[in-house]
């Protein structure tokens, strides 16, 4: 599919786990909100495996059944949604990263694997896709918190190109939901350098104000707040996410391992956040 990012589909990874259902529901709601197609993608097996023909046929049959059940669930709640199923052979993360090049958004569930399990499991998806996808990725750790009034999203800001992209995404997402936006800059002091905390916090407030002002003029009806705190970014952002509809952060890691490519803060939030986490790539990785 070609065209603008806005007209591209929402893609959701589907498997047989019960924990995948919140992600499926979230993705259907988001596709309907955007007025775009929803693609249900299921990977049958790692492509380097060459199973017996009967085994491969059985996996494909099971995959089609998973997709049929997911499609029926979506159609019950969203009968007018443009819905497509994709059955692909290959590692799930590889299949979804491939899909991301023609998608506006990838949506995933989470099994909340430990970091060791993430490293060892060939079916680990959340971290590798969040770190390598060509479009924003939402990991639905828990359903959206819809009871807080007024509803709000949280965006982590640090002045990097990735966080500016995340802030732009967060403004658009908040506007689409009629929600407020809370922006949070977390300053983590270094033990290796002596700094004037008052001066540093003032500078952070100024940088946050400028970053928000750059986007706010495009969304005049969105109520936005700005907060600068001292602490650990993962801990502070996770706490801020407790009653949020979603948490949005940028991706700027450059290391060779998937977790390092994702960056330590978004990686940590995939384990600690209390709401869906959206990871937005920096513009040069789009």
Helices and strands as residue ranges (DSSP letters): G 5-7, E 9-13, G 18-20, H 21-34, E 38-43, H 53-77, E 83-88, H 92-100, E 103-109, H 115-120, H 126-132, E 137-140, E 152-156, H 161-177, E 180-187, H 197-216, E 224-230, H 233-240, E 246-251, H 258-262, H 264-272, E 276-281, G 283-285
